[in-house]
Amino acid sequence: MTAVPTLPALSEEAQGLATGPVEHPLHPEHTPTGQLSFGAFFQGVNSSTVWRSERSGSQIAWESFETLIRTAERGRFAAFFLGEGLRLREHRGVPLELDVAGRPDAQTLLAGLAAITESIGLVATQNTTYNDPVDLARRLQTLDLLSGGRAGWNIVTTDNAWTGENFRRGGYLDHEDRYVHAEAFVKVAQQLWRGEQIDHHGQHYDVAARGTLPRSAQGEPVLFQAGASPAGQAFAGRTADVIFSPHGTLAAAADFRRSVVDATTAAGRDPQAVKILPGAEIILGATDAEAEEKRIWVRDHQIGPQQAIALLEQYWGRDLSDFDPDGPLPDVEPEIEQSDVTRGAGFQFAKAKELTAAWRAEAAEKGLSILEFAREKSGARRGEFVGSYDRVADRLGQFAALGAIDGLNITPWLIPSGLDDIVNHLVPRLQERGIYPTEYAGTTLRENLGLPPVQG
Ligand SMILES: Cc1cc2nc3c(=O)[nH]c(=O)nc-3n(C[C@H](O)[C@H](O)[C@H](O)COP(=O)(O)O)c2cc1C
């Protein structure tokens, strides 16, 4: 590895906070707990995980899940989190080169992992649009019972027609209706968990049912929600225990906290009722310079020449394999007007002509090749959580003191060893600072996230 410059100083806002005590809560009605919880988010697919290294494991092998969850539990992580992707993303009729293909079913895996763990929470991402509420509620409740009250449900809406075609229901739900639908869905699930008789006759389904299982040690699964739009926040304010958010910088997290507290109080709930765990990548070293070297290694292994060409093809909509990854950006026009959902959430709705013209100009100005440009756009960035063990621990201390977040949902950049540095070096420093649990608070996920007993 080559020598690299040290990390730049903290951003202005972060420096401001770092120089003195935090005098005010972010929101007049919100009281920071000063405590953090961690989740481990096993992405499975996605180029943010390094798959092209001799240290990489398989995204579907049991051994990968087992190693990672055991490390997370050793580090007193509150939750082990699995995403969901029900259809492979494609480009020009073949699976997208940016992804690793295929992700096993979350609930089946989590049931197995429940048997080899004792305290860590088990969270399954499951969409409300293409599942059936009675069936899904029963499966989640089963996981909750089997695990002694450790189950969580990450509610996602995933309404796109691309995924819907897998269910012979492409595009059946209008985008603006998806949270209305989700709310009715969750209500049915909660009624079943509480043993109530349901007689629901709605726009999308008819249900006459009663719950078949007893309540679990935590009453019912913890509700996470991932969807950050105003409609998503309003839904979370009314319904969720935790939001899995995309806002991981201090400034964005602070704004998001204010907005979520507003949504929660507007729904008549306690201002502290909804916890916020942003997704985050953490890259650590004994020194800032070592962490920065590691970041460059991660970035270079995330995006190789083939991935760089594939990234551009998402926006150009044409075969660019004849272009040299070490050469300038393609001097040809895109063939599509707008990128679409077949290319994945990150690529949606981009206006191809405008974007490719802007990228060509930017790359030319900075003198970047296709490969360098792709790495700059989508590889691991310098961020809040790249640095020495102490720097990142101090920075997390700022987040906790301010109450901007309640913890992080960490995507390890390497499977299965990507949490080792965090558990071995960061967690003890957070424990020394008194902002991270030294032991599990209880046996259920609800207790370990500091949530009150379930209402209802
Ligand atoms: C942090 C985060 C993680 C998500 N994970 C998934 C996932 O694993 N599977 C999925 O189908 N959708 C996932 N989503 C997509 C959301 O369910 C939702 O469809 C999308 O964010 C649009 O909702 P919004 O307009 O309210 O933000 C995720 C969203 C966020 C913000």
The ligand as a Tripos MOL2 file, in Angstrom:
@<TRIPOS>MOLECULE
LIG
   31    33     1     0     0
SMALL
NO_CHARGES

@<TRIPOS>ATOM
      1 C1        -31.6080    2.4940    4.6820 C.3       1 LIG1
      2 C2        -32.6010    1.8320    3.7500 C.ar      1 LIG1
      3 C3        -32.5610    0.4470    3.5460 C.ar      1 LIG1
      4 C4        -33.4730   -0.1730    2.6850 C.ar      1 LIG1
      5 N1        -33.4170   -1.5290    2.4910 N.ar      1 LIG1
      6 C5        -34.2780   -2.1220    1.6280 C.ar      1 LIG1
      7 C6        -34.2250   -3.5260    1.3950 C.ar      1 LIG1
      8 O1        -33.3890   -4.2620    1.9400 O.2       1 LIG1
      9 N2        -35.1100   -4.0640    0.5170 N.ar      1 LIG1
     10 C7        -36.0460   -3.2950   -0.1320 C.ar      1 LIG1
     11 O2        -36.8170   -3.8430   -0.8970 O.2       1 LIG1
     12 N3        -36.1180   -1.9620    0.0660 N.ar      1 LIG1
     13 C8        -35.2620   -1.3630    0.9160 C.ar      1 LIG1
     14 N4        -35.3290   -0.0040    1.1080 N.ar      1 LIG1
     15 C9        -36.2840    0.7780    0.2720 C.3       1 LIG1
     16 C10       -37.4900    1.3150    1.0230 C.3       1 LIG1
     17 O3        -38.3560    0.3500    1.4240 O.3       1 LIG1
     18 C11       -38.3520    2.2190    0.1650 C.3       1 LIG1
     19 O4        -38.9570    1.4790   -0.8510 O.3       1 LIG1
     20 C12       -37.5690    3.3250   -0.4760 C.3       1 LIG1
     21 O5        -36.6600    3.8890    0.4260 O.3       1 LIG1
     22 C13       -38.5020    4.4080   -0.9150 C.3       1 LIG1
     23 O6        -39.2540    4.8650    0.1740 O.3       1 LIG1
     24 P1        -39.2010    6.3680    0.5870 P.3       1 LIG1
     25 O7        -39.6930    7.0930   -0.6330 O.co2     1 LIG1
     26 O8        -40.1160    6.5300    1.7490 O.co2     1 LIG1
     27 O9        -37.7810    6.6890    0.9420 O.co2     1 LIG1
     28 C14       -34.4390    0.6200    1.9930 C.ar      1 LIG1
     29 C15       -34.4720    2.0020    2.2080 C.ar      1 LIG1
     30 C16       -33.5840    2.6130    3.0710 C.ar      1 LIG1
     31 C17       -33.6780    4.1120    3.2750 C.3       1 LIG1
@<TRIPOS>BOND
     1     1     2 1
     2     2     3 ar
     3     2    30 ar
     4     3     4 ar
     5     4     5 ar
     6     4    28 ar
     7     5     6 ar
     8     6     7 ar
     9     6    13 1
    10     7     8 2
    11     7     9 ar
    12     9    10 ar
    13    10    11 2
    14    10    12 ar
    15    12    13 ar
    16    13    14 ar
    17    14    15 1
    18    14    28 ar
    19    15    16 1
    20    16    17 1
    21    16    18 1
    22    18    19 1
    23    18    20 1
    24    20    21 1
    25    20    22 1
    26    22    23 1
    27    23    24 1
    28    24    25 2
    29    24    26 1
    30    24    27 1
    31    28    29 ar
    32    29    30 ar
    33    30    31 1
@<TRIPOS>SUBSTRUCTURE
     1 LIG1         1 GROUP 0 **** ****
